[in-house]
Amino acid sequence: MTIAYLGLGGNDGDRLANLERAVSELKLGVTVTALSPLYETEPVGFANQEWFLNAAAAVETQLSPHELLSLLQTIERLLGKATPFLNGPRTLDLDLLLYSDQVINDELLIVPHPRLHRRAFVLRPLADVAGDTNHPTVGKTIHQLLNNLVAPAKVREWVEVSQVFPAHPAR
């Protein structure tokens, strides 16, 4: 079994229901071992849209990285992912952030996710499930990357109750 880390997000429609359903679908193909709390995050790139709801998941899988990517894309399609333009609103976005300590760069997949080390909306929830994990190309832990961000986008804890995602850890 391989440990992989996923980013989950969306800002169009019922954000919470979309993420909860995505986790339910994920559990049909992989073993979800940890889920971060939910965070509301400021849009990056195109500011005139709703804030995103973001989380991270740790999963155990026997799927190859490309098979896992295919599963994520299938779930996105199933839940009606639509992105009208670059950095625009979307119902669901599932990203393969890390796949063990592998580095992959081909025409279909780049792992680690190429921008994860610069994005608070990815690092904040990822730190909850993989804080001590090393980024295989940057050589720092997820906690270190989060703490070293320069001018991060706004990330705030989500306070509504979720049936799937855990409450925020005590800080």
NORNORDA-V122159 format. One record per residue. N is the residue number from 1. RES is the residue in one letter. NEAR is the number of other ideal C-beta (glycine too) atoms within 8 Angstrom. Layout:
BEGIN
<<N & RES & NEAR> <N & RES & NEAR>>
END
This chain:
BEGIN
<<1 & M & 6> <2 & T & 8> <3 & I & 9> <4 & A & 16> <5 & Y & 14> <6 & L & 14> <7 & G & 16> <8 & L & 15> <9 & G & 15> <10 & G & 14> <11 & N & 12> <12 & D & 9> <13 & G & 7> <14 & D & 5> <15 & R & 12> <16 & L & 10> <17 & A & 8> <18 & N & 13> <19 & L & 17> <20 & E & 12> <21 & R & 9> <22 & A & 13> <23 & V & 14> <24 & S & 9> <25 & E & 11> <26 & L & 14> <27 & K & 9> <28 & L & 5> <29 & G & 8> <30 & V & 12> <31 & T & 8> <32 & V & 11> <33 & T & 7> <34 & A & 8> <35 & L & 12> <36 & S & 14> <37 & P & 13> <38 & L & 15> <39 & Y & 15> <40 & E & 11> <41 & T & 16> <42 & E & 10> <43 & P & 13> <44 & V & 7> <45 & G & 6> <46 & F & 9> <47 & A & 6> <48 & N & 3> <49 & Q & 8> <50 & E & 8> <51 & W & 8> <52 & F & 13> <53 & L & 15> <54 & N & 16> <55 & A & 15> <56 & A & 17> <57 & A & 14> <58 & A & 14> <59 & V & 13> <60 & E & 10> <61 & T & 11> <62 & Q & 4> <63 & L & 9> <64 & S & 5> <65 & P & 13> <66 & H & 8> <67 & E & 8> <68 & L & 14> <69 & L & 11> <70 & S & 8> <71 & L & 12> <72 & L & 12> <73 & Q & 9> <74 & T & 8> <75 & I & 13> <76 & E & 11> <77 & R & 8> <78 & L & 7> <79 & L & 12> <80 & G & 7> <81 & K & 10> <82 & A & 7> <83 & T & 9> <84 & P & 5> <85 & F & 6> <86 & L & 6> <87 & N & 7> <88 & G & 9> <89 & P & 8> <90 & R & 12> <91 & T & 10> <92 & L & 15> <93 & D & 11> <94 & L & 12> <95 & D & 12> <96 & L & 14> <97 & L & 14> <98 & L & 15> <99 & Y & 10> <100 & S & 7> <101 & D & 6> <102 & Q & 8> <103 & V & 8> <104 & I & 9> <105 & N & 6> <106 & D & 6> <107 & E & 2> <108 & L & 5> <109 & L & 10> <110 & I & 8> <111 & V & 13> <112 & P & 12> <113 & H & 12> <114 & P & 5> <115 & R & 7> <116 & L & 15> <117 & H & 10> <118 & R & 5> <119 & R & 11> <120 & A & 12> <121 & F & 15> <122 & V & 15> <123 & L & 14> <124 & R & 13> <125 & P & 16> <126 & L & 16> <127 & A & 11> <128 & D & 11> <129 & V & 13> <130 & A & 11> <131 & G & 10> <132 & D & 6> <133 & T & 9> <134 & N & 7> <135 & H & 14> <136 & P & 10> <137 & T & 6> <138 & V & 7> <139 & G & 6> <140 & K & 9> <141 & T & 10> <142 & I & 13> <143 & H & 9> <144 & Q & 8> <145 & L & 13> <146 & L & 11> <147 & N & 6> <148 & N & 7> <149 & L & 10> <150 & V & 4> <151 & A & 3> <152 & P & 8> <153 & A & 10> <154 & K & 7> <155 & V & 12> <156 & R & 7> <157 & E & 8> <158 & W & 10> <159 & V & 3> <160 & E & 6> <161 & V & 3> <162 & S & 9> <163 & Q & 4> <164 & V & 8> <165 & F & 11> <166 & P & 7> <167 & A & 4> <168 & H & 7> <169 & P & 7> <170 & A & 3> <171 & R & 3>>
END
